[in-house]
Amino acid sequence: MLTFINYRYVVKCKVSYSIETCNVTCFASLSLSSVSWLLFSGFRERNTYFHYWLLSSCKSISSIHHIMDLNQKRTRMVDRVDSVDPDLVSPESTPMCPFPDEVLEPVLSLINSHKDRSSVSLVCKDWYNAERWSRRHVFIGNCYSVSPEIVVGRFPKIRSVTLKGKPRFSDFNLVPEDWGADVYPWLSVLAKAYPFLEELRLKRMAVSDESLEFLAMNFPEFKALSLLSCDGFSTDGLKAIATHCRNLAELDIQENGIDDLGGDWLSCFPETLTTLQVLNFASLNSEVNFNDLEKLVTRCKSLRVLKVNRTINLDQLQKLLLRAPQLTELGTGTFTQDLVTRPVADLEATFGSCKNLLTISGLWDTNSLYLPVIYPACASLTFLNLSCAALRSFELAMLLIHCKSLRRLWVLDTVGDMGLEAVGSWCPLLEELRVFPADPFEQENVAGVTESGFVAVSRGCPKLHYVLYFCHQMTNAAVATVVQNCPGFTHFRLCIMNLGQPDYVTNEPMDEAFGAVVRTCPNLQRLAVSGLLTDLTFEYIGKYAKNLEILSVAFAGSSDLGLKYVLGGCPRLRKLEIRDCPFGNAALLSGLTKYESMRSLWMSACNLTMNGCRVLAKEMPRLNVEVMKDEDSEDSQAHKVYIYRTVAGPRRDAPPFVLTL
């Protein structure tokens, strides 16, 4: 739909700026280049409603960095507009003051992306202040990159905080448990500045029961807690949350190292609590009081996400679904039972009454007898998480016949290549596929999935753009075929579990496979490489992966040259994770111009020395260079190195085995 508007614009003249009036045809979604000219070239207009329309018409400001470049080029021009000689310009063309905060702040509040908001704050001082006062959520990708004091000083009205702690390789037990990332120092500062805090989302943070109790007691309006891959707490901490958070709407506990002391925490929710919308305790092991759970589900009419643990049987699950047919996400318990008191047809009817279901997960211990009960609910599913269900190929095929709207699918490799062929046949809208190993440590008599299933999925799912694929063998030709069929990949994580595995057909390195990925997929943002790889792979990555943000490398490369290629290219690289590679000091120091634009670099079991790390720390004082020393490591070697940018300086809670250079 076209909109015709009449507006004034600035035209550069030899002596001054004149303002002319013209009619312009604009699309409802105004181009960023137009916005950059109108907003950043000294444009001032009395009509603030036009400014509101102009800003709100932008569907995305993800390219605001480009606009910033234009703004910098026009800085002198803007200054000249603000200092125009009044004798040379008509009164009508005299520049007005910037449009008011009551217009700008509501517009900026519509921007949800933390990246876009950060970019907006760099435009000018007015936008910085408006963004500062209008921001309600802050995302911190590394809890040591900034101090809580700096955060509360910058943003006075935050309602929601997302905080990440340990490096991702802590998921593979490469980071000691007492490394740090304690949430309590953050909570103590947030409690003073944000007593109105409503949401806290933590990932890989150290969380104690005392911290959870402090959280529950000091934030009276608290509504949402999400803990993902955190450790240090027990179900006693959950008791404090359930008891004192009277307005709780979300309690999401996922993949945590929790000390499970029993399921009686669920009984601590007050009888008056009716606000719960999300409840996820699927990762807990202890049995909960089902009567308390059923009462809670019954009185929370707005509950939309319910994920229970495997102690909930089919009979109990049916009772819960009858109480909450409005669910959009369901995590089931154990999906098999020796004795079911209700006929299977009743279970099917119950699932059929859940018209709003978009996601199903869980399905522990399921088999072909009970799996069909979810068929009536499958037509509307967009996400099916079967990573806990060891389905065989024919079981998956029968299930997917009913899942024509599926966008995301997680499975175990027990489905085999035939199961993946069914994915290609029945899921034409699929955008994300994750294939996990049922037994990652099994090396003999492994069937799993191969390149054949991967290619089959790519043929039938042209919209596929996210893949995590564990397998034991792969070929260069298969990967090239996959990316030709699906050139829109943004995330490509191929994990060949046999270390140093070449193309099993040609016995050549897998260089050409990943070369095809980075050449064919211009929107690639995340890449994980594996198999037998030489420096040629990294040359391809540095040359072609222009939008790559996260790169994970393990057991790969030939020399320092490989890492130099990556650090010399990849202009948007944010995170680099490396383990067990032959990269040394020369490779590390080749990235001096790169590291301040990155979030972090992890290197373990490489050829780094303490001297090399000291040189880096001296040359880049705004980086934290941390070396983790093992008991049996040599003093001169840097076995585990974590490098990250920070505005807070060296952290004050580093344990003795962490040396900050």
Secondary structure, 3 states (H helix, E strand, C coil): CEEEEEEEEEEECCCCEEEEEEEEEEECCCCHHHHHHHHHCCCCCCCHHHHHHHHHCCCCCCCHHHHHHHHHHCHHHHHHHHCCCCCCCCHHHCCCCCCCHHHHHHHHCCCCCHHHHHHHCCCCHHHHHHHHHHCCEEEECCCCCCCHHHHHHHCCCCCEEEEECCCHHHHHCCCCCCCCCECHHHHHHHHHHCCCCCEEEEECCECCHHHHHHHHHHCCCCCEEEEECCEEEEHHHHHHHHHHCCCCCEEEEECCEEECCCEHHHHHCCCCCCCCCEEECCCCCCCECHHHHHHHHHHCCCCCEEECCCCCCHHHHHHHHHHCCCCCEEECCECCCCCCCCCHHHHHHHHHCCCCCCEEECCECCCCCCHHHHHHHCCCCCEEECCCCCCCHHHHHHHHCCCCCCCEEEEEHHHHHHHHHHHHHHCCCCCEEEEECCCCCCCCCCCCCCHHHHHHHHHHCCCCCEEEEEECCCCHHHHHHHHHHCCCCCEEEEEECCCCCCCCCCCCCCHHHHHHHHHHCCCCCEEEECCCCCHHHHHHHHHHCCCCCEEEEECCCCCHHHHHHHHHCCCCCCEEEEECCCCEHHHHHCCCCCHHHCCEEEEECCECEHHHHHHHHHHCCCEEEEEECCCCCCCCECCEEEEEECCCCCCCCCCCCEEEC
